[in-house]
């Protein structure tokens, strides 16, 4: 049985732990900025091979950096409506009046008519772009037209240099809250070979129902992966590699405690159609937006309220030791 059809990956609810504050972002409406921490994602159970990790305080530059990246994430993340269901997506290309959105295939499986809600609140009719085949990876493309508004598209990075313990930032639209959510976490594992449906990047961020298809960003504001699978799935067994083999027990324990995403390299490797993604495109990208924010600082449209988000982070060295121990059993 295809476990995606029963579990819906990150479309299954997760506990939200954090502090909600209000921010004003690119559009005229307020957006919820929530620091979501998932202690279970890195705190092992009693039968785990690794002890619980102590929490550490964020460095002085973490909060302002996260605030800038939250603006980036809000600019490139859209809500995908599929009949009665919903998920998230990433603006990745703009050509003329046509925009392309990258999302998860399982988000689109819940409908046959699609709409995209852009950061300015406008709702656009969208259609599946069928020309690109993703070879069993949980990815899909939508396209919509905008005859007036110009939207920021994502700058795509890479997971090739990602380190265990490195901070990553995720975004999307949880169905329970129906608001934009931005979370801060850390990389827990990068697998040498892909799990079924293409998942390879594990992290501590709490991914909730509706955040499937949203971006995973690095500290440069680049999209390095696509959200899709939450920690502790309720049904099915997603922890099978594409070649049919299974991870050893220490690796599986670490996987279960992690959310997972599909590396953006998988998308770039499979997409050769410049109608949906152009490697040399001069679109208004999130990279230029981050440069502008870095030079001007946050202004009245990006300021948070007086209460800053709550952070729970873990020691990088001990996270790396856990990952090394998990990989040591892999044959």
C-alpha positions in Angstrom: 0.0 0.0 0.0 1.2 3.5 -0.8 1.6 5.0 2.7 1.2 8.5 1.3 -2.4 7.8 0.5 -3.1 7.0 4.1 -0.7 9.1 6.1 -0.6 12.3 3.9 2.9 12.9 5.3 3.1 16.4 6.8 -0.6 16.8 6.2 -1.2 15.1 9.6 -1.5 17.3 12.6 1.3 18.0 15.0 1.5 19.6 18.4 2.2 23.3 18.2 4.6 24.6 20.9 5.8 28.1 20.8 5.0 31.8 21.1 2.7 33.6 18.6 3.4 37.2 17.7 2.0 39.5 15.1 4.0 40.9 12.2 3.2 43.1 9.3 4.7 41.6 6.1 4.8 42.4 2.4 1.0 42.5 2.1 -1.4 44.7 4.0 -2.7 42.0 6.3 -1.1 40.8 9.5 0.6 37.4 9.6 1.2 35.1 12.5 4.9 34.5 13.1 5.2 31.5 15.3 8.4 29.9 16.7 7.4 26.2 16.8 9.6 23.9 18.7 9.3 20.2 18.7 11.3 18.8 21.7 10.2 15.2 20.8 12.0 15.7 17.4 15.4 15.5 19.1 14.6 14.1 22.6 14.8 10.3 22.2 12.4 7.9 23.8 13.5 5.6 26.7 14.6 2.8 24.3 16.7 5.1 22.1 20.4 4.7 21.7 21.0 8.4 22.5 20.3 10.4 25.6 18.1 13.5 25.6 19.9 16.7 24.5 20.0 19.8 26.6 18.6 23.0 25.2 20.8 26.0 24.4 20.1 29.7 24.0 20.1 31.3 20.5 23.0 33.4 19.5 22.5 37.2 19.5 22.1 37.4 15.7 19.6 34.6 15.4 16.4 36.5 16.1 17.0 39.4 13.6 18.1 36.9 11.0 15.0 34.8 11.5 12.8 37.9 11.2 14.3 38.8 7.8 14.0 35.2 6.6 10.4 35.1 7.7 9.7 38.0 5.3 11.4 36.0 2.5 9.4 32.9 3.3 6.1 34.8 3.3 6.9 36.4 -0.1 7.5 33.0 -1.8 5.1 30.7 -0.1 1.5 30.3 -1.3 -1.5 28.4 -0.1 -2.7 25.6 -2.4 -6.4 24.8 -2.3 -7.5 21.4 -3.7 -11.2 20.9 -3.4 -11.8 20.5 0.3 -8.2 20.1 1.2 -5.2 22.5 1.3 -1.5 22.6 1.4 1.4 24.9 0.6 3.6 25.7 -2.3 6.6 27.7 -3.5 6.8 30.3 -6.2 9.7 29.2 -8.3 9.3 30.8 -11.7 7.8 33.8 -13.5 7.5 34.1 -17.3 5.3 36.8 -18.6 2.0 36.6 -16.7 2.6 32.9 -15.9 3.8 31.7 -12.5 4.9 28.2 -11.6 4.4 26.7 -8.1 6.3 23.7 -6.7 4.4 21.6 -4.2 4.0 17.9 -3.1 2.2 15.5 -5.3 0.2 14.3 -2.3 -1.2 17.8 -1.8 -2.8 17.6 -5.3 -4.1 14.1 -4.8 -6.9 15.5 -2.6 -8.6 17.3 -5.5 -9.0 17.9 -9.2 -9.5 21.6 -9.2 -6.9 23.9 -7.8 -6.5 27.5 -6.6 -3.5 29.3 -5.4 -3.6 32.0 -2.7 -0.7 34.4 -3.2 0.9 36.6 -0.4 -1.4 39.5 -1.3 -4.5 37.4 -0.5 -5.6 37.1 -4.2 -7.0 33.7 -5.3 -5.9 32.4 -8.7 -7.2 29.5 -10.6 -4.4 27.0 -11.2 -3.7 24.0 -13.3 -1.3 21.1 -13.0 1.7 21.3 -15.3 1.9 17.7 -16.6 4.9 17.9 -18.9 7.4 17.3 -16.1 7.7 13.8 -14.7 9.2 13.4 -11.2 10.0 9.6 -11.4 8.1 8.6 -8.2 9.3 11.6 -6.1 6.6 13.4 -4.2 6.7 16.6 -6.2 4.3 18.4 -8.6 3.9 21.7 -10.4 1.0 24.1 -10.7 0.7 27.2 -12.9 -1.4 30.3 -12.7 -1.6 33.7 -14.3 -1.5 37.2 -12.9 -2.1 40.1 -15.2 -1.2 42.8 -12.7 0.6 41.8 -9.5 4.3 40.8 -9.6 5.4 38.2 -7.0 8.8 37.3 -5.7 10.0 33.9 -6.7 12.3 31.7 -4.7 16.1 31.5 -5.1 17.0 27.9 -5.1 20.0 26.7 -3.2 21.4 23.2 -2.4 21.6 20.7 0.5 25.1 19.6 -0.6 26.9 21.7 2.0 24.2 21.4 4.8 25.7 20.4 8.2 24.1 18.5 11.0 22.9 21.1 13.6 22.7 23.9 11.0 19.6 26.1 11.4 16.9 25.7 8.8 13.6 27.6 8.5 10.3 26.2 7.3 7.0 27.8 6.3 3.5 26.9 5.3 -0.2 27.2 6.1 -1.4 24.7 8.8 -5.0 23.9 8.3 -5.8 24.1 12.1 -4.7 27.8 12.2 -5.4 28.9 8.6 -2.5 31.3 9.0 1.0 31.5 7.7 3.5 29.8 10.0 7.3 30.2 10.1 9.4 27.8 12.2 13.1 27.6 13.2 14.8 24.3 13.7 18.0 22.4 12.9 19.1 19.7 10.5 19.2 16.2 12.2 20.2 14.0 9.3 20.9 13.8 5.6 20.6 10.3 4.2 23.0 9.0 1.6 20.2 7.5 -0.4 16.6 8.6 -0.7 13.6 7.2 1.1 10.6 6.3 -0.9 9.1 9.4 -2.7 12.5 11.2 -2.5 12.8 12.2 1.1 16.4 12.8 2.3 16.7 15.8 4.6 15.7 15.5 8.2 15.1 18.4 10.6 13.6 19.3 14.0 11.0 21.8 12.7 7.4 20.9 13.5 5.6 20.4 10.2 1.8 20.4 10.6 -1.2 19.5 8.4 -1.3 21.9 5.5 2.5 22.7 5.5 3.2 20.1 2.9 4.8 21.6 -0.2 6.2 24.6 1.7 9.8 25.7 1.6 12.8 24.7 3.7 15.2 27.7 3.7 18.9 28.0 4.7 20.3 31.1 6.4 20.8 32.8 3.0 17.1 32.7 2.2 17.5 30.0 -0.4 15.1 27.1 -0.8 17.0 24.0 -0.2 14.2 21.5 0.1 10.4 20.9 0.0 8.5 20.1 3.2 6.5 16.9 3.1 6.8 14.4 5.9 6.2 15.1 9.6 7.9 13.4 12.6 6.2 10.3 14.1 3.8 9.5 11.3 0.5 8.0 12.5 0.1 5.4 9.8 2.2 3.4 7.4 5.9 2.9 7.3 7.7 5.6 5.3 11.1 4.5 6.4 12.0 2.4 3.4 14.7 3.4 0.9 13.9 3.6 -2.8 16.0 0.4 -3.4 13.7 -1.5 -1.0 16.1 -1.7 1.9 15.4 -0.6 5.5 17.5 1.7 7.7 19.1 0.1 10.8 17.5 0.7 14.1 19.6 3.7 15.3 19.0 5.4 12.0 15.3 4.7 12.0 15.0 6.1 15.5 16.6 9.4 14.4 14.4 9.4 11.3 11.2 8.9 13.4 12.1 12.0 15.5 12.6 14.1 12.4 10.5 15.9 9.8 11.6 15.2 6.3 11.9 17.1 3.0 12.9 16.4 -0.6 16.2 18.2 -1.5 15.7 20.9 -4.1 18.5 19.2 -6.2 16.0 16.4 -7.0 13.7 19.0 -8.6 16.5 20.7 -10.5 17.9 17.4 -11.7 14.5 16.3 -13.2 13.3 19.7 -14.6 14.8 20.7 -17.9 11.8 22.7 -19.1 12.5 26.4 -19.1 8.8 27.1 -19.0 8.7 26.1 -15.4 12.2 26.8 -14.2 15.1 28.7 -15.8 18.5 28.3 -14.1 19.5 31.7 -15.6 16.2 33.5 -15.0 16.3 37.2 -14.0 13.1 37.0 -12.0 12.6 39.2 -9.0 14.0 36.6 -6.6 14.1 36.2 -2.8 17.9 36.6 -2.9 17.5 40.2 -4.0 14.9 40.7 -1.4 17.2 39.5 1.3 20.0 41.7 0.0 17.6 44.7 0.3 16.5 43.8 3.8 20.1 43.3 4.9 21.1 46.7 3.6 18.1 48.6 4.9 17.2 46.6 8.0 13.7 45.7 9.1 11.2 48.6 8.6 7.7 49.2 9.7 6.3 46.6 7.3 8.4 43.9 8.8 8.7 44.8 12.5 7.4 42.3 15.0 5.7 43.1 18.2 7.6 43.8 21.4 7.6 40.1 22.3 10.2 38.1 20.4 9.6 34.5 19.4 10.7 31.7 21.7 13.6 29.6 20.6 14.6 26.1 21.7 17.9 25.0 20.1 20.3 22.1 20.7 24.1 21.7 20.9 25.4 21.2 17.4 28.3 18.9 18.5 25.9 16.5 20.2 23.5 16.5 17.3 26.4 15.6 15.0 27.4 12.8 17.4 23.9 11.4 17.3 23.9 11.5 13.5 27.3 9.8 13.3 26.1 7.1 15.6 23.0 6.6 13.5 25.0 6.4 10.3 27.6 4.1 11.8 25.2 1.1 11.6 24.5 1.6 7.9 26.1 -1.0 5.8 
